[in-house]
Amino acid sequence: MATAQQREQGRGDEQKERGKLHALIAERVLHTLGEPGTLHLIQVRHLWGDHYRVNVLVGENAASARVAHSYFLIADNAGHIVTSTPKITKRY
């Protein structure tokens, strides 16, 4: 039987792996899209299974940030984008 400490460590490891996967997905979106001049943040939200919502926010600061691009993605476990709606195209 796993102790509470082991369960917490397991959750922490899962969060680290998820964070790495989200960073890979964000990097691949940015590589394909190009980098907006006023890039503020790329949000990667896990929806279910291998489905993600990615929002590219631009603006000088958090108060002025807006969503410039939004994608619904399917990505594999290595962070490779399988499909994207809408299709990610070079914009910058």
Phi, psi and omega in degrees: 000133181284140177279167179300322180295320179294321178295317179297318179295320178298318177296320179297320178295319178298318180295321177297314180296319178296319178298319178296318179296317178298320179295320178296317179297314179300318180297320181289323176297313181296323178297317181285316183287322191096167183258118175299147182300327182245042179303126178257314187194148169244118179265130174241118181244124176283128180262297175197154177048241181253023182257137183222153169248128179239125177245132176255113182259136177237153179149160182291329180206179183298326182290331182255002183293144176220158178279114180270328181215143179220133184228144171255118188240154163243126182229148179277182183291346178263003178087006177283134181280120181274310176218157179216136175232118351291170179296138178278123179235157179296122180239340185229000000 
